[in-house]
Every structure is written in structure tokens, then in C-alpha cells.
Amino acid sequence: MRILTDADQLHELRGCVLTPTMGGLHAGHAALVRHARALADERGTSVVVSLFVNPTQFDNPADFARYPRTLDADSALCAAAGADAVFAPPVAVVYPAAAPVPAPPPPAQALGRGLEDAFRPGHFEGVCQVVRRIFDLVSPAAAVFGEKDWQQLQVVRAMTARDLPGIEIIGSPTVREPDGLAMSSRNRFLTPDERARAAGVARALCDACGAPSVHEAERAMRRTLGAAGMTIDYAVVRDAATLEPVDPTTAPGGAGQMRALVAAHLGSVRLLDNAPWPA
């Protein structure tokens, strides 16, 4: 496996299956790379993993500063999972000072819904900017994103369909710890007590599945999260594709595909998760 830092080194890998990441990789990312490997083998192409901590999608500078940067360990994980190359560009390659990179406007779809857009101002502008830029540099045929960041997945899908329709966006299921906690690079910042309570996010999603309506599902999630001592940003059930609110009296299966989405804080760590509703 090769480690590349400049776009000129990517020419022979164009048409690859790309797994875009910010590094700090864990077993969940390994699953994304393996998914990409299986797709690439079917298509007779290569797998590239991008590692780039993007400064433009952090609304909190402290989060950007402490985000893990572990190139050696990340590269070893990618190699073991079947990547052909890691693309780890410096900031100057992604955002050259001599040629400012425009930020494409985030698509209206999946935005302005009171979810991540409300709690992380500017986040999706940064996501769209860096994803579009990495796509331009790598020229993949397809890209694999995790479903854990569900709203982000929908934003990237909509932006790509609008601007780069030749690239296929593929969602990959969330990978979880044995107690249900979604794997995340931020989990390493949980204290032992917080880590034990963090499983309440997965329990909340499970509790929502037995509810007879959207309203009761949201109440069940908030109750479970509160019992775990979490500060809740949102715990809602939405249309899975548009993220539009649905009638709170809707019963399971009564309004097409729906998704339960949660964002909550434990100490300094913000936990994000989602699941189909009903499961």
C-alpha cells in the first residue's frame, strides 16, 4: 500500500472507490474500507482512503485542535483492511493559498431541519467544501460514507447528485461496540464513567422502536438519555431521506422510511447516532 500526499500521484488511481476520512481511524473505519474493497473488487478498480483533518468543518477550534492525528496507525489499519493507497495531503494541497477553493453551497435537501445544521453552524458548508475538493483531487467513481453521520450522508448525496452526478455515494452500516455504542474517534475522550453511560444512546434508539407513534418514540428516547445523565441536543424521528419532520401521531411504518436521530453530550464529548424507525 502506498501513502500519497500530492494529487499528481493519484492519476493511475482515478475511477477508484474512495473512503473519505479525517483520520483517527478505528474498527468502524476499517469496516468502511473493507466495504470499499469488496465494491472495488467487483468493479475491477482500486481503493483509496483519504486522511485529512478538515479545518473548515469545525465550529469549535478546540475540537479541531484535539482531533487525533495518527497517520502511522491509520495507514496500518487501511493496509490491513485492503486499501491500495492512502491519500494524506497537507492543508496547502487541499486549500492552496494561490488558488482559493470555493465552497459549494450545501443543498437545500437535508438542511435547515433543526438537527446538525442548528447545533453546528457552518459545519455542512465545510463538509461540502472538503468533500467536493477531495472528489476533484481523487476523481473516484464511488465513495463510501458511514451511516452514523446520517444527516451528513444525505447532504453529501444531494450535493454530489447536483454537482458531480457521475460519482456514486454509498452508505455503510454503523459499526458498534458490544454494548451498542457507535464507534467514533471521539469515544476515546470519554472518562470510564462516561463510557459506561454512553451506551444509553443505543438504548434510547432501541427504546424508540417499541413506541406506538413518533411522539412516543421521541419521548422514550429523551427519557432514556436523561436517565443516563446526558444533555440532549435532539432526539427525534424524521423522514429518512429528507429529514423533514413527520406527523407526531404517525405509527411505525405509517409514513414510509423513517429514522430516529440522537445527538447528546456527556462531559466534553458529543455523541451522535441514529437507526431506522422502526428497526
C-alpha positions in Angstrom: 0.0 0.0 0.0 1.2 3.5 -0.9 1.0 6.7 1.1 0.5 9.7 -1.2 0.5 13.4 -0.3 0.0 15.1 -3.7 -2.8 14.8 -6.3 -0.3 14.2 -9.1 0.4 10.8 -7.6 -3.2 9.8 -8.0 -3.6 9.7 -11.8 -3.4 5.9 -12.1 -6.0 5.5 -9.3 -8.7 7.6 -10.9 -12.0 5.8 -11.0 -11.3 4.2 -7.6 -13.6 3.6 -4.7 -12.8 6.3 -2.2 -13.3 6.2 1.6 -13.0 9.8 2.8 -12.0 10.2 6.5 -10.4 12.6 8.8 -8.1 10.0 10.3 -8.2 8.9 13.9 -9.3 5.6 12.5 -10.9 2.7 14.4 -12.7 -0.6 13.6 -15.7 1.3 12.2 -13.5 2.9 9.6 -11.9 -0.5 8.8 -15.4 -1.8 8.0 -15.8 1.1 5.5 -12.5 0.2 3.9 -13.5 -3.4 3.6 -16.8 -2.4 2.1 -14.9 -0.3 -0.4 -12.6 -3.2 -1.1 -15.5 -5.5 -1.9 -17.0 -2.9 -4.3 -13.7 -2.3 -5.9 -13.1 -6.0 -6.5 -16.5 -6.3 -8.2 -15.7 -3.3 -10.4 -12.0 -4.1 -11.1 -10.7 -0.9 -9.6 -8.7 0.3 -6.6 -9.4 1.5 -3.1 -8.1 4.9 -1.9 -8.6 6.2 1.7 -8.2 9.9 2.2 -6.9 11.1 5.6 -7.5 14.9 6.1 -8.5 16.7 9.2 -10.5 19.5 7.6 -10.3 22.8 9.4 -13.4 24.3 7.7 -15.9 21.9 9.2 -15.1 22.5 12.9 -17.3 25.2 14.5 -15.3 24.7 17.8 -11.5 25.4 17.4 -10.8 23.2 20.5 -12.4 20.2 18.7 -10.1 20.8 15.7 -7.0 21.1 17.9 -7.6 17.8 19.8 -8.8 15.7 16.9 -6.5 12.7 16.8 -3.8 12.7 14.1 -2.3 9.2 13.9 -1.0 8.7 10.4 1.1 5.6 11.1 -1.6 3.7 12.9 -4.2 4.9 10.4 -2.1 3.7 7.5 -1.6 0.3 9.1 -5.3 -0.1 9.6 -6.0 0.9 6.0 -3.4 -1.6 4.7 -4.9 -4.4 6.8 -8.4 -3.6 5.6 -7.4 -3.8 1.9 -6.7 -0.2 0.7 -4.4 0.2 -2.2 -3.4 3.8 -1.3 -3.8 6.4 1.5 -4.1 10.0 0.3 -2.9 12.2 3.2 -2.5 15.7 1.7 -1.3 18.7 3.7 -3.6 21.6 4.0 -1.7 23.5 1.3 -2.7 20.8 -1.3 -6.4 20.8 -0.4 -6.6 24.6 0.1 -3.8 26.2 -1.9 -3.2 29.8 -0.9 -2.6 30.9 -4.5 -5.9 29.4 -5.7 -8.7 29.7 -3.2 -11.1 26.8 -3.2 -14.8 27.9 -3.4 -17.2 26.4 -1.0 -20.2 25.0 -2.9 -23.5 25.9 -1.2 -24.9 23.0 0.8 -28.0 21.6 -1.0 -31.3 22.7 0.5 -32.2 19.0 0.9 -31.4 17.7 4.4 -30.5 21.2 5.6 -32.4 23.7 7.9 -34.1 20.8 9.7 -33.0 21.8 13.2 -30.5 18.9 13.6 -26.8 19.3 13.0 -27.4 22.4 10.9 -28.8 24.1 14.0 -26.2 23.0 16.5 -23.0 23.2 14.4 -23.2 26.4 12.3 -21.1 26.3 9.2 -20.4 22.5 9.6 -22.1 21.4 6.4 -20.6 24.3 4.4 -17.2 22.9 5.5 -18.2 19.3 4.7 -19.4 20.2 1.2 -16.2 22.2 0.5 -13.8 19.5 1.5 -15.8 16.6 0.0 -16.1 18.4 -3.3 -12.3 19.2 -3.2 -11.3 15.7 -2.3 -13.5 14.4 -5.1 -11.9 16.8 -7.5 -8.4 15.7 -6.5 -9.0 11.9 -6.4 -11.7 11.5 -9.2 -13.4 8.5 -7.7 -16.1 6.5 -9.4 -17.8 5.9 -6.0 -17.3 6.9 -2.3 -18.3 5.1 0.8 -19.5 7.0 3.9 -20.7 5.7 7.2 -24.3 5.9 8.2 -23.5 7.1 11.7 -23.5 10.7 10.5 -26.9 10.3 8.8 -27.6 13.9 8.0 -24.1 14.4 6.6 -24.7 11.3 4.4 -27.9 12.9 3.0 -26.2 16.3 2.4 -23.2 14.6 0.6 -25.6 12.6 -1.5 -27.6 15.6 -2.5 -24.5 17.8 -3.3 -23.0 15.0 -5.4 -26.2 14.4 -7.3 -26.3 18.1 -8.0 -22.6 18.8 -8.8 -20.9 15.5 -9.7 -23.6 13.0 -10.7 -21.0 10.6 -12.1 -19.9 9.7 -8.5 -21.9 7.1 -6.6 -22.4 7.7 -2.9 -22.7 4.5 -0.9 -23.8 4.3 2.8 -22.2 1.7 5.0 -23.9 0.5 8.3 -22.7 1.8 11.6 -20.3 -0.4 13.5 -20.9 -0.7 17.2 -19.2 -1.8 20.4 -20.6 -4.9 22.2 -22.9 -2.6 24.4 -24.2 -0.9 21.3 -22.2 2.4 21.4 -21.5 3.5 17.9 -17.8 3.6 17.2 -16.4 7.1 16.9 -13.0 8.8 17.1 -14.4 10.9 19.9 -15.1 7.9 22.2 -11.5 7.9 23.3 -12.2 11.2 25.2 -14.9 9.6 27.4 -14.0 9.0 31.0 -14.6 5.5 32.3 -17.9 6.7 34.0 -19.0 8.5 30.8 -18.1 5.5 28.7 -20.4 3.3 30.8 -23.3 5.8 30.5 -22.7 6.4 26.8 -24.4 3.1 26.0 -27.6 5.0 26.8 -27.6 6.4 23.3 -28.0 3.0 21.7 -30.6 2.0 24.4 -32.6 5.2 23.6 -32.7 4.1 19.9 -33.8 0.6 20.9 -36.5 2.0 23.3 -37.9 4.1 20.5 -38.5 1.1 18.4 -41.2 -0.2 20.7 -43.2 3.0 20.7 -46.6 3.2 19.1 -46.1 6.6 17.5 -43.4 9.2 16.5 -44.3 11.3 19.6 -44.0 8.4 22.0 -40.7 7.3 20.3 -39.2 10.7 20.9 -40.4 10.8 24.5 -38.9 7.4 25.1 -35.5 8.5 23.7 -35.4 11.6 25.8 -36.4 9.7 28.9 -33.6 7.1 28.4 -31.0 9.8 27.6 -31.9 11.8 30.6 -31.7 8.8 32.8 -28.1 8.3 31.6 -27.3 11.9 32.6 -26.9 13.3 29.1 -27.5 16.8 27.9 -29.7 16.4 24.8 -29.4 18.4 21.6 -32.1 16.5 19.8 -33.9 13.1 19.9 -36.3 12.9 17.0 -37.9 10.7 14.4 -37.7 12.1 10.8 -38.2 11.1 7.2 -35.1 9.1 6.4 -34.3 10.8 3.1 -35.4 14.4 3.5 -35.1 14.6 7.3 -38.3 16.6 7.3 -40.5 16.3 10.5 -43.3 13.8 10.3 -46.8 13.9 11.9 -46.1 13.1 15.6 -49.1 10.7 15.6 -47.7 8.6 12.8 -47.5 4.9 13.7 -44.5 2.7 12.8 -44.5 2.1 9.0 -47.1 4.8 8.5 -45.1 7.4 6.6 -42.5 5.5 4.5 -39.0 5.1 5.7 -38.2 7.0 8.9 -35.0 7.4 11.0 -34.6 8.0 14.7 -31.7 10.5 15.3 -29.9 11.5 18.5 -27.3 14.0 19.5 -26.3 14.3 23.2 -23.4 15.3 25.4 -21.5 13.5 28.1 -19.0 15.9 29.6 -17.0 17.4 26.7 -18.0 14.6 24.3 -20.8 15.0 21.9 -22.4 11.6 20.8 -24.2 11.2 17.5 -26.2 8.1 16.5 -29.3 7.0 14.5 -31.2 4.0 13.5 -34.2 3.1 11.3 -37.5 3.6 12.9 -38.9 1.1 13.5 -35.8 -1.1 13.4 
